[in-house]
């Protein structure tokens, strides 16, 4: 453990790890003309497509944890680049469904390969992607992601 992280809080370490990951993915996918956020959106679309889903912008926002307005902005930029198609949802004319174009599929597959290489590097200290430590780490991350986190709750407790 480095001296910078030796006495760090869990919150600081989560933030540092997320920043380290974001920067690494940004650098890896930049040659493909993507940012980390665009990659996250496209890789999520790719995975959802493989499951037979064509999500709305809102559904993709819920899946990725990104703000719906930000997903809309990213989708428009990716559409302008020819990587994503936006179509009206036949069941809800107010909603836009998103899908990858053929070019988007190609770029996404290449980006996923690059990011998987980064994931291999990141998880090597835990024994690699298929190790028991990585599986436990993944379960613990999922627990933290499922925990409610509302900044207003703490303020309300203080005011009572």
Helices and strands as residue ranges (DSSP letters): H 10-29, G 30-32, H 36-50, H 57-64, H 68-80, E 84-89, E 92-100, H 102-123, G 124-126, H 132-146, H 151-159
